[in-house]
Each structure stands twice: as C-alpha cells, then as structure tokens.
Amino acid sequence: MNVVMAKKDAEMAKQKSIDSMQTVMAKEHSTKHVTVVQGSSSAAAAPKRKGWSRAAKGAVIGAGVGAVTGALVDKKHGEGAIIGGLAGAGLGAGTGAILDSKKNQ
C-alpha cells in the first residue's frame, strides 16, 4: 500500500514539475516580440567575407619560412631573420600572384 502511495506521490510531483515548466514557457512565449525590417537587404543577409588571396597567403608563409631559414643559416641571427623574412615574403607574394592569375583565367 505504501509503495502504491509513493508511486502516486512521485507521479504527482513529476506532473507538477511539467505543469510549472509549461507555465513558464507560455509566459516566455507571450512576452517575445519580433521586429521585421522590410526594404533593407543588409539586415537580411550579412555580407560574405572574402578570404585571403593566394598572394597574401604566399607572402605570409614565405616571410615565416624565410625568417626561420635566415636565422638558422646566418651567424647574426637577427639580421638573417630580417633578410630571410623579406626575401621569403617577396618570393611568396610573387608565387601567390602567379597562382591568382592562373585561377582567374
């Protein structure tokens, strides 16, 4: 008998919880306001961001590789890194520009 009563009490507690959540959801749903803007295309769709060009990617990668290589090869590590970074950036940008032009053809 006590087991049956405990099950009924648990069922009632469960139903009270469900009812209270439904009440909260109904209140939230009734208080939400929707604003519709018409005639404005910028609000409807965000502008698509363009990625990096191949020339820019090549310049950055070339600068990094050139700086590391220059620092390792030259006895004056700072000077070698600067020279290698500049040379790598130039070569990387040039290679990327060639790839960009082939892509556009």
Backbone atoms as SQL, in Angstrom:
CREATE TABLE atoms (id INTEGER PRIMARY KEY, chain TEXT, resi INTEGER, resn TEXT, atom TEXT, x REAL, y REAL, z REAL);
INSERT INTO atoms VALUES
  (1, 'A', 1, 'MET', 'N', 0.816, -1.182, 0.000),
  (2, 'A', 1, 'MET', 'CA', 0.000, 0.000, 0.000),
  (3, 'A', 1, 'MET', 'C', 0.869, 1.259, 0.000),
  (4, 'A', 2, 'ASN', 'N', 1.941, 1.233, 0.814),
  (5, 'A', 2, 'ASN', 'CA', 2.837, 2.385, 0.877),
  (6, 'A', 2, 'ASN', 'C', 3.584, 2.576, -0.440),
  (7, 'A', 3, 'VAL', 'N', 3.874, 1.469, -1.110),
  (8, 'A', 3, 'VAL', 'CA', 4.577, 1.556, -2.391),
  (9, 'A', 3, 'VAL', 'C', 3.683, 2.225, -3.428),
  (10, 'A', 4, 'VAL', 'N', 2.412, 1.869, -3.416),
  (11, 'A', 4, 'VAL', 'CA', 1.463, 2.461, -4.359),
  (12, 'A', 4, 'VAL', 'C', 1.327, 3.955, -4.085),
  (13, 'A', 5, 'MET', 'N', 1.250, 4.335, -2.813),
  (14, 'A', 5, 'MET', 'CA', 1.132, 5.746, -2.462),
  (15, 'A', 5, 'MET', 'C', 2.397, 6.519, -2.850),
  (16, 'A', 6, 'ALA', 'N', 3.563, 5.901, -2.673),
  (17, 'A', 6, 'ALA', 'CA', 4.820, 6.558, -3.032),
  (18, 'A', 6, 'ALA', 'C', 4.891, 6.770, -4.543),
  (19, 'A', 7, 'LYS', 'N', 4.417, 5.788, -5.300),
  (20, 'A', 7, 'LYS', 'CA', 4.413, 5.941, -6.764),
  (21, 'A', 7, 'LYS', 'C', 3.475, 7.059, -7.189),
  (22, 'A', 8, 'LYS', 'N', 2.307, 7.141, -6.544),
  (23, 'A', 8, 'LYS', 'CA', 1.355, 8.197, -6.887),
  (24, 'A', 8, 'LYS', 'C', 1.925, 9.574, -6.527),
  (25, 'A', 9, 'ASP', 'N', 2.596, 9.658, -5.360),
  (26, 'A', 9, 'ASP', 'CA', 3.211, 10.927, -4.967),
  (27, 'A', 9, 'ASP', 'C', 4.305, 11.343, -5.950),
  (28, 'A', 10, 'ALA', 'N', 5.101, 10.374, -6.384),
  (29, 'A', 10, 'ALA', 'CA', 6.158, 10.664, -7.356),
  (30, 'A', 10, 'ALA', 'C', 5.560, 11.110, -8.681),
  (31, 'A', 11, 'GLU', 'N', 4.471, 10.458, -9.095),
  (32, 'A', 11, 'GLU', 'CA', 3.803, 10.817, -10.349),
  (33, 'A', 11, 'GLU', 'C', 3.229, 12.230, -10.259),
  (34, 'A', 12, 'MET', 'N', 2.654, 12.571, -9.113),
  (35, 'A', 12, 'MET', 'CA', 2.076, 13.909, -8.934),
  (36, 'A', 12, 'MET', 'C', 3.176, 14.974, -8.925),
  (37, 'A', 13, 'ALA', 'N', 4.301, 14.679, -8.302),
  (38, 'A', 13, 'ALA', 'CA', 5.410, 15.629, -8.279),
  (39, 'A', 13, 'ALA', 'C', 5.953, 15.844, -9.690),
  (40, 'A', 14, 'LYS', 'N', 6.024, 14.761, -10.430),
  (41, 'A', 14, 'LYS', 'CA', 6.506, 14.851, -11.813),
  (42, 'A', 14, 'LYS', 'C', 5.553, 15.713, -12.644),
  (43, 'A', 15, 'GLN', 'N', 4.241, 15.502, -12.465),
  (44, 'A', 15, 'GLN', 'CA', 3.261, 16.269, -13.231),
  (45, 'A', 15, 'GLN', 'C', 3.286, 17.739, -12.834),
  (46, 'A', 16, 'LYS', 'N', 3.492, 18.033, -11.550),
  (47, 'A', 16, 'LYS', 'CA', 3.594, 19.424, -11.103),
  (48, 'A', 16, 'LYS', 'C', 4.783, 20.111, -11.757),
  (49, 'A', 17, 'SER', 'N', 5.901, 19.385, -11.854),
  (50, 'A', 17, 'SER', 'CA', 7.095, 19.939, -12.481),
  (51, 'A', 17, 'SER', 'C', 6.836, 20.242, -13.955),
  (52, 'A', 18, 'ILE', 'N', 6.173, 19.319, -14.642),
  (53, 'A', 18, 'ILE', 'CA', 5.864, 19.515, -16.063),
  (54, 'A', 18, 'ILE', 'C', 4.931, 20.706, -16.236),
  (55, 'A', 19, 'ASP', 'N', 3.901, 20.794, -15.381),
  (56, 'A', 19, 'ASP', 'CA', 2.953, 21.898, -15.484),
  (57, 'A', 19, 'ASP', 'C', 3.623, 23.247, -15.231),
  (58, 'A', 20, 'SER', 'N', 4.512, 23.289, -14.240),
  (59, 'A', 20, 'SER', 'CA', 5.177, 24.561, -13.951),
  (60, 'A', 20, 'SER', 'C', 6.088, 24.980, -15.109),
  (61, 'A', 21, 'MET', 'N', 6.755, 24.014, -15.736),
  (62, 'A', 21, 'MET', 'CA', 7.607, 24.340, -16.884),
  (63, 'A', 21, 'MET', 'C', 6.767, 24.824, -18.062),
  (64, 'A', 22, 'GLN', 'N', 5.603, 24.216, -18.255),
  (65, 'A', 22, 'GLN', 'CA', 4.735, 24.660, -19.344),
  (66, 'A', 22, 'GLN', 'C', 4.233, 26.076, -19.093),
  (67, 'A', 23, 'THR', 'N', 3.969, 26.402, -17.843),
  (68, 'A', 23, 'THR', 'CA', 3.535, 27.750, -17.496),
  (69, 'A', 23, 'THR', 'C', 4.642, 28.765, -17.766),
  (70, 'A', 24, 'VAL', 'N', 5.860, 28.430, -17.389),
  (71, 'A', 24, 'VAL', 'CA', 7.000, 29.318, -17.625),
  (72, 'A', 24, 'VAL', 'C', 7.218, 29.512, -19.119),
  (73, 'A', 25, 'MET', 'N', 7.153, 28.440, -19.874),
  (74, 'A', 25, 'MET', 'CA', 7.350, 28.536, -21.326),
  (75, 'A', 25, 'MET', 'C', 6.248, 29.372, -21.977),
  (76, 'A', 26, 'ALA', 'N', 5.014, 29.234, -21.498),
  (77, 'A', 26, 'ALA', 'CA', 3.915, 30.022, -22.056),
  (78, 'A', 26, 'ALA', 'C', 4.119, 31.505, -21.780),
  (79, 'A', 27, 'LYS', 'N', 4.607, 31.839, -20.582),
  (80, 'A', 27, 'LYS', 'CA', 4.872, 33.245, -20.259),
  (81, 'A', 27, 'LYS', 'C', 5.984, 33.803, -21.134),
  (82, 'A', 28, 'GLU', 'N', 7.047, 33.030, -21.318),
  (83, 'A', 28, 'GLU', 'CA', 8.157, 33.493, -22.156),
  (84, 'A', 28, 'GLU', 'C', 7.712, 33.668, -23.596),
  (85, 'A', 29, 'HIS', 'N', 6.903, 32.756, -24.073),
  (86, 'A', 29, 'HIS', 'CA', 6.452, 32.821, -25.467),
  (87, 'A', 29, 'HIS', 'C', 5.561, 34.044, -25.695),
  (88, 'A', 30, 'SER', 'N', 4.735, 34.374, -24.697),
  (89, 'A', 30, 'SER', 'CA', 3.828, 35.510, -24.858),
  (90, 'A', 30, 'SER', 'C', 4.556, 36.848, -24.756),
  (91, 'A', 31, 'THR', 'N', 5.730, 36.888, -24.121),
  (92, 'A', 31, 'THR', 'CA', 6.443, 38.152, -23.957),
  (93, 'A', 31, 'THR', 'C', 7.453, 38.428, -25.062),
  (94, 'A', 32, 'LYS', 'N', 7.693, 37.474, -25.945),
  (95, 'A', 32, 'LYS', 'CA', 8.662, 37.697, -27.018),
  (96, 'A', 32, 'LYS', 'C', 8.053, 38.592, -28.091),
  (97, 'A', 33, 'HIS', 'N', 8.864, 39.521, -28.580),
  (98, 'A', 33, 'HIS', 'CA', 8.440, 40.431, -29.635),
  (99, 'A', 33, 'HIS', 'C', 9.356, 40.241, -30.829),
  (100, 'A', 34, 'VAL', 'N', 8.772, 40.247, -31.992),
  (101, 'A', 34, 'VAL', 'CA', 9.540, 40.079, -33.211),
  (102, 'A', 34, 'VAL', 'C', 9.444, 41.366, -34.011),
  (103, 'A', 35, 'THR', 'N', 10.597, 41.884, -34.446),
  (104, 'A', 35, 'THR', 'CA', 10.642, 43.087, -35.261),
  (105, 'A', 35, 'THR', 'C', 11.042, 42.697, -36.669),
  (106, 'A', 36, 'VAL', 'N', 10.235, 43.090, -37.627),
  (107, 'A', 36, 'VAL', 'CA', 10.507, 42.775, -39.021),
  (108, 'A', 36, 'VAL', 'C', 10.890, 44.063, -39.731),
  (109, 'A', 37, 'VAL', 'N', 12.033, 44.042, -40.404),
  (110, 'A', 37, 'VAL', 'CA', 12.507, 45.189, -41.150),
  (111, 'A', 37, 'VAL', 'C', 12.355, 44.872, -42.626),
  (112, 'A', 38, 'GLN', 'N', 11.644, 45.715, -43.335),
  (113, 'A', 38, 'GLN', 'CA', 11.436, 45.492, -44.758),
  (114, 'A', 38, 'GLN', 'C', 12.184, 46.535, -45.566),
  (115, 'A', 39, 'GLY', 'N', 12.654, 46.109, -46.728),
  (116, 'A', 39, 'GLY', 'CA', 13.318, 47.039, -47.624),
  (117, 'A', 39, 'GLY', 'C', 14.784, 47.258, -47.314),
  (118, 'A', 40, 'SER', 'N', 15.348, 46.478, -46.445),
  (119, 'A', 40, 'SER', 'CA', 16.759, 46.618, -46.107),
  (120, 'A', 40, 'SER', 'C', 17.447, 45.292, -46.361),
  (121, 'A', 41, 'SER', 'N', 18.229, 45.242, -47.420),
  (122, 'A', 41, 'SER', 'CA', 18.888, 43.986, -47.774),
  (123, 'A', 41, 'SER', 'C', 20.074, 43.690, -46.862),
  (124, 'A', 42, 'SER', 'N', 20.669, 44.719, -46.245),
  (125, 'A', 42, 'SER', 'CA', 21.828, 44.479, -45.388),
  (126, 'A', 42, 'SER', 'C', 21.431, 43.784, -44.093),
  (127, 'A', 43, 'ALA', 'N', 20.205, 43.999, -43.627),
  (128, 'A', 43, 'ALA', 'CA', 19.759, 43.334, -42.407),
  (129, 'A', 43, 'ALA', 'C', 19.408, 41.875, -42.681),
  (130, 'A', 44, 'ALA', 'N', 19.005, 41.582, -43.890),
  (131, 'A', 44, 'ALA', 'CA', 18.571, 40.222, -44.214),
  (132, 'A', 44, 'ALA', 'C', 19.750, 39.270, -44.353),
  (133, 'A', 45, 'ALA', 'N', 20.785, 39.700, -45.031),
  (134, 'A', 45, 'ALA', 'CA', 21.920, 38.815, -45.264),
  (135, 'A', 45, 'ALA', 'C', 23.218, 39.561, -44.959),
  (136, 'A', 46, 'ALA', 'N', 24.033, 38.954, -44.129),
  (137, 'A', 46, 'ALA', 'CA', 25.320, 39.557, -43.817),
  (138, 'A', 46, 'ALA', 'C', 26.228, 39.444, -45.037),
  (139, 'A', 47, 'PRO', 'N', 27.058, 40.446, -45.282),
  (140, 'A', 47, 'PRO', 'CA', 27.946, 40.363, -46.439),
  (141, 'A', 47, 'PRO', 'C', 28.950, 39.230, -46.265),
  (142, 'A', 48, 'LYS', 'N', 29.180, 38.505, -47.332),
  (143, 'A', 48, 'LYS', 'CA', 30.114, 37.389, -47.285),
  (144, 'A', 48, 'LYS', 'C', 31.539, 37.930, -47.277),
  (145, 'A', 49, 'ARG', 'N', 32.317, 37.457, -46.304),
  (146, 'A', 49, 'ARG', 'CA', 33.702, 37.911, -46.194),
  (147, 'A', 49, 'ARG', 'C', 34.553, 37.126, -47.173),
  (148, 'A', 50, 'LYS', 'N', 35.424, 37.844, -47.836),
  (149, 'A', 50, 'LYS', 'CA', 36.343, 37.184, -48.757),
  (150, 'A', 50, 'LYS', 'C', 37.543, 36.677, -47.986),
  (151, 'A', 51, 'GLY', 'N', 38.083, 35.577, -48.446),
  (152, 'A', 51, 'GLY', 'CA', 39.273, 35.020, -47.823),
  (153, 'A', 51, 'GLY', 'C', 40.514, 35.724, -48.319),
  (154, 'A', 52, 'TRP', 'N', 41.638, 35.266, -47.838),
  (155, 'A', 52, 'TRP', 'CA', 42.910, 35.840, -48.259),
  (156, 'A', 52, 'TRP', 'C', 43.202, 35.420, -49.689),
  (157, 'A', 53, 'SER', 'N', 43.837, 36.318, -50.440),
  (158, 'A', 53, 'SER', 'CA', 44.275, 35.949, -51.777),
  (159, 'A', 53, 'SER', 'C', 45.481, 35.026, -51.650),
  (160, 'A', 54, 'ARG', 'N', 45.772, 34.350, -52.714),
  (161, 'A', 54, 'ARG', 'CA', 46.930, 33.443, -52.687),
  (162, 'A', 54, 'ARG', 'C', 48.231, 34.224, -52.554),
  (163, 'A', 55, 'ALA', 'N', 48.242, 35.438, -53.086),
  (164, 'A', 55, 'ALA', 'CA', 49.441, 36.272, -52.957),
  (165, 'A', 55, 'ALA', 'C', 49.687, 36.641, -51.493),
  (166, 'A', 56, 'ALA', 'N', 48.625, 36.978, -50.770),
  (167, 'A', 56, 'ALA', 'CA', 48.776, 37.324, -49.355),
  (168, 'A', 56, 'ALA', 'C', 49.213, 36.108, -48.546),
  (169, 'A', 57, 'LYS', 'N', 48.587, 34.962, -48.817),
  (170, 'A', 57, 'LYS', 'CA', 48.982, 33.740, -48.115),
  (171, 'A', 57, 'LYS', 'C', 50.439, 33.398, -48.400),
  (172, 'A', 58, 'GLY', 'N', 50.833, 33.525, -49.658),
  (173, 'A', 58, 'GLY', 'CA', 52.216, 33.233, -50.032),
  (174, 'A', 58, 'GLY', 'C', 53.199, 34.160, -49.358),
  (175, 'A', 59, 'ALA', 'N', 52.842, 35.436, -49.235),
  (176, 'A', 59, 'ALA', 'CA', 53.728, 36.406, -48.585),
  (177, 'A', 59, 'ALA', 'C', 53.915, 36.070, -47.106),
  (178, 'A', 60, 'VAL', 'N', 52.846, 35.720, -46.441),
  (179, 'A', 60, 'VAL', 'CA', 52.936, 35.411, -45.007),
  (180, 'A', 60, 'VAL', 'C', 53.723, 34.124, -44.784),
  (181, 'A', 61, 'ILE', 'N', 53.399, 33.099, -45.549),
  (182, 'A', 61, 'ILE', 'CA', 54.116, 31.826, -45.397),
  (183, 'A', 61, 'ILE', 'C', 55.585, 31.991, -45.771),
  (184, 'A', 62, 'GLY', 'N', 55.839, 32.694, -46.860),
  (185, 'A', 62, 'GLY', 'CA', 57.219, 32.922, -47.290),
  (186, 'A', 62, 'GLY', 'C', 58.010, 33.715, -46.272),
  (187, 'A', 63, 'ALA', 'N', 57.387, 34.714, -45.667),
  (188, 'A', 63, 'ALA', 'CA', 58.078, 35.507, -44.660),
  (189, 'A', 63, 'ALA', 'C', 58.445, 34.657, -43.451),
  (190, 'A', 64, 'GLY', 'N', 57.535, 33.809, -43.031),
  (191, 'A', 64, 'GLY', 'CA', 57.814, 32.942, -41.888),
  (192, 'A', 64, 'GLY', 'C', 58.928, 31.955, -42.166),
  (193, 'A', 65, 'VAL', 'N', 58.833, 31.290, -43.311),
  (194, 'A', 65, 'VAL', 'CA', 59.855, 30.302, -43.665),
  (195, 'A', 65, 'VAL', 'C', 61.199, 30.984, -43.907),
  (196, 'A', 66, 'GLY', 'N', 61.167, 32.123, -44.572),
  (197, 'A', 66, 'GLY', 'CA', 62.405, 32.855, -44.828),
  (198, 'A', 66, 'GLY', 'C', 63.067, 33.351, -43.558),
  (199, 'A', 67, 'ALA', 'N', 62.265, 33.815, -42.614),
  (200, 'A', 67, 'ALA', 'CA', 62.828, 34.304, -41.350),
  (201, 'A', 67, 'ALA', 'C', 63.473, 33.171, -40.564),
  (202, 'A', 68, 'VAL', 'N', 62.820, 32.034, -40.510),
  (203, 'A', 68, 'VAL', 'CA', 63.397, 30.898, -39.784),
  (204, 'A', 68, 'VAL', 'C', 64.666, 30.412, -40.462),
  (205, 'A', 69, 'THR', 'N', 64.610, 30.282, -41.774),
  (206, 'A', 69, 'THR', 'CA', 65.776, 29.820, -42.514),
  (207, 'A', 69, 'THR', 'C', 66.930, 30.811, -42.383),
  (208, 'A', 70, 'GLY', 'N', 66.637, 32.095, -42.514),
  (209, 'A', 70, 'GLY', 'CA', 67.671, 33.123, -42.395),
  (210, 'A', 70, 'GLY', 'C', 68.315, 33.135, -41.027),
  (211, 'A', 71, 'ALA', 'N', 67.505, 32.932, -39.994),
  (212, 'A', 71, 'ALA', 'CA', 68.051, 32.910, -38.638),
  (213, 'A', 71, 'ALA', 'C', 68.941, 31.699, -38.417),
  (214, 'A', 72, 'LEU', 'N', 68.603, 30.576, -39.034),
  (215, 'A', 72, 'LEU', 'CA', 69.401, 29.365, -38.861),
  (216, 'A', 72, 'LEU', 'C', 70.694, 29.404, -39.672),
  (217, 'A', 73, 'VAL', 'N', 70.643, 30.003, -40.852),
  (218, 'A', 73, 'VAL', 'CA', 71.797, 29.979, -41.751),
  (219, 'A', 73, 'VAL', 'C', 72.823, 31.054, -41.393),
  (220, 'A', 74, 'ASP', 'N', 72.384, 32.256, -41.095),
  (221, 'A', 74, 'ASP', 'CA', 73.297, 33.377, -40.855),
  (222, 'A', 74, 'ASP', 'C', 73.854, 33.326, -39.434),
  (223, 'A', 75, 'LYS', 'N', 75.112, 33.771, -39.297),
  (224, 'A', 75, 'LYS', 'CA', 75.738, 33.801, -37.973),
  (225, 'A', 75, 'LYS', 'C', 75.106, 34.871, -37.091),
  (226, 'A', 76, 'LYS', 'N', 74.705, 35.980, -37.708),
  (227, 'A', 76, 'LYS', 'CA', 73.987, 37.023, -36.978),
  (228, 'A', 76, 'LYS', 'C', 72.491, 36.724, -37.134),
  (229, 'A', 77, 'HIS', 'N', 71.928, 36.050, -36.158),
  (230, 'A', 77, 'HIS', 'CA', 70.580, 35.503, -36.277),
  (231, 'A', 77, 'HIS', 'C', 69.507, 36.560, -36.569),
  (232, 'A', 78, 'GLY', 'N', 69.581, 37.705, -35.933),
  (233, 'A', 78, 'GLY', 'CA', 68.594, 38.757, -36.148),
  (234, 'A', 78, 'GLY', 'C', 68.622, 39.293, -37.564),
  (235, 'A', 79, 'GLU', 'N', 69.835, 39.578, -38.045),
  (236, 'A', 79, 'GLU', 'CA', 69.989, 40.075, -39.414),
  (237, 'A', 79, 'GLU', 'C', 69.505, 39.053, -40.428),
  (238, 'A', 80, 'GLY', 'N', 69.887, 37.802, -40.214),
  (239, 'A', 80, 'GLY', 'CA', 69.479, 36.738, -41.130),
  (240, 'A', 80, 'GLY', 'C', 67.980, 36.551, -41.160),
  (241, 'A', 81, 'ALA', 'N', 67.352, 36.696, -40.005),
  (242, 'A', 81, 'ALA', 'CA', 65.897, 36.549, -39.951),
  (243, 'A', 81, 'ALA', 'C', 65.201, 37.671, -40.709),
  (244, 'A', 82, 'ILE', 'N', 65.722, 38.888, -40.570),
  (245, 'A', 82, 'ILE', 'CA', 65.111, 40.026, -41.275),
  (246, 'A', 82, 'ILE', 'C', 65.274, 39.873, -42.779),
  (247, 'A', 83, 'ILE', 'N', 66.484, 39.575, -43.213),
  (248, 'A', 83, 'ILE', 'CA', 66.742, 39.440, -44.649),
  (249, 'A', 83, 'ILE', 'C', 65.963, 38.261, -45.217),
  (250, 'A', 84, 'GLY', 'N', 65.989, 37.132, -44.512),
  (251, 'A', 84, 'GLY', 'CA', 65.254, 35.954, -44.981),
  (252, 'A', 84, 'GLY', 'C', 63.757, 36.188, -45.013),
  (253, 'A', 85, 'GLY', 'N', 63.242, 36.899, -44.025),
  (254, 'A', 85, 'GLY', 'CA', 61.806, 37.203, -43.996),
  (255, 'A', 85, 'GLY', 'C', 61.382, 38.071, -45.151),
  (256, 'A', 86, 'LEU', 'N', 62.190, 39.097, -45.449),
  (257, 'A', 86, 'LEU', 'CA', 61.868, 39.979, -46.575),
  (258, 'A', 86, 'LEU', 'C', 61.949, 39.247, -47.908),
  (259, 'A', 87, 'ALA', 'N', 63.011, 38.444, -48.066),
  (260, 'A', 87, 'ALA', 'CA', 63.158, 37.700, -49.315),
  (261, 'A', 87, 'ALA', 'C', 62.034, 36.671, -49.464),
  (262, 'A', 88, 'GLY', 'N', 61.705, 35.982, -48.379),
  (263, 'A', 88, 'GLY', 'CA', 60.637, 34.982, -48.431),
  (264, 'A', 88, 'GLY', 'C', 59.284, 35.595, -48.707),
  (265, 'A', 89, 'ALA', 'N', 59.034, 36.769, -48.121),
  (266, 'A', 89, 'ALA', 'CA', 57.766, 37.446, -48.372),
  (267, 'A', 89, 'ALA', 'C', 57.645, 37.852, -49.841),
  (268, 'A', 90, 'GLY', 'N', 58.734, 38.354, -50.403),
  (269, 'A', 90, 'GLY', 'CA', 58.703, 38.746, -51.814),
  (270, 'A', 90, 'GLY', 'C', 58.478, 37.559, -52.728),
  (271, 'A', 91, 'LEU', 'N', 59.215, 36.479, -52.478),
  (272, 'A', 91, 'LEU', 'CA', 59.044, 35.289, -53.320),
  (273, 'A', 91, 'LEU', 'C', 57.666, 34.663, -53.132),
  (274, 'A', 92, 'GLY', 'N', 57.182, 34.612, -51.898),
  (275, 'A', 92, 'GLY', 'CA', 55.856, 34.044, -51.644),
  (276, 'A', 92, 'GLY', 'C', 54.752, 34.864, -52.278),
  (277, 'A', 93, 'ALA', 'N', 54.867, 36.180, -52.206),
  (278, 'A', 93, 'ALA', 'CA', 53.861, 37.046, -52.826),
  (279, 'A', 93, 'ALA', 'C', 53.878, 36.887, -54.337),
  (280, 'A', 94, 'GLY', 'N', 55.071, 36.787, -54.909),
  (281, 'A', 94, 'GLY', 'CA', 55.171, 36.598, -56.353),
  (282, 'A', 94, 'GLY', 'C', 54.569, 35.275, -56.800),
  (283, 'A', 95, 'THR', 'N', 54.869, 34.206, -56.068),
  (284, 'A', 95, 'THR', 'CA', 54.311, 32.903, -56.404),
  (285, 'A', 95, 'THR', 'C', 52.797, 32.912, -56.247),
  (286, 'A', 96, 'GLY', 'N', 52.307, 33.523, -55.174),
  (287, 'A', 96, 'GLY', 'CA', 50.861, 33.608, -54.968),
  (288, 'A', 96, 'GLY', 'C', 50.177, 34.425, -56.039),
  (289, 'A', 97, 'ALA', 'N', 50.821, 35.490, -56.502),
  (290, 'A', 97, 'ALA', 'CA', 50.238, 36.310, -57.567),
  (291, 'A', 97, 'ALA', 'C', 50.126, 35.521, -58.861),
  (292, 'A', 98, 'ILE', 'N', 51.133, 34.693, -59.136),
  (293, 'A', 98, 'ILE', 'CA', 51.075, 33.850, -60.326),
  (294, 'A', 98, 'ILE', 'C', 49.914, 32.873, -60.211),
  (295, 'A', 99, 'LEU', 'N', 49.738, 32.278, -59.035),
  (296, 'A', 99, 'LEU', 'CA', 48.627, 31.339, -58.837),
  (297, 'A', 99, 'LEU', 'C', 47.285, 32.045, -58.932),
  (298, 'A', 100, 'ASP', 'N', 47.195, 33.280, -58.414),
  (299, 'A', 100, 'ASP', 'CA', 45.965, 34.046, -58.530),
  (300, 'A', 100, 'ASP', 'C', 45.616, 34.321, -59.986),
  (301, 'A', 101, 'SER', 'N', 46.623, 34.699, -60.776),
  (302, 'A', 101, 'SER', 'CA', 46.356, 34.998, -62.181),
  (303, 'A', 101, 'SER', 'C', 45.934, 33.756, -62.944),
  (304, 'A', 102, 'LYS', 'N', 46.508, 32.583, -62.604),
  (305, 'A', 102, 'LYS', 'CA', 46.086, 31.345, -63.265),
  (306, 'A', 102, 'LYS', 'C', 44.672, 30.960, -62.863),
  (307, 'A', 103, 'LYS', 'N', 44.312, 31.253, -61.629),
  (308, 'A', 103, 'LYS', 'CA', 42.957, 30.917, -61.154),
  (309, 'A', 103, 'LYS', 'C', 41.911, 31.773, -61.868),
  (310, 'A', 104, 'ASN', 'N', 42.237, 33.035, -62.142),
  (311, 'A', 104, 'ASN', 'CA', 41.297, 33.950, -62.775),
  (312, 'A', 104, 'ASN', 'C', 41.142, 33.715, -64.275),
  (313, 'A', 105, 'GLN', 'N', 42.021, 32.925, -64.856),
  (314, 'A', 105, 'GLN', 'CA', 41.952, 32.712, -66.312),
  (315, 'A', 105, 'GLN', 'C', 40.902, 31.712, -66.674);
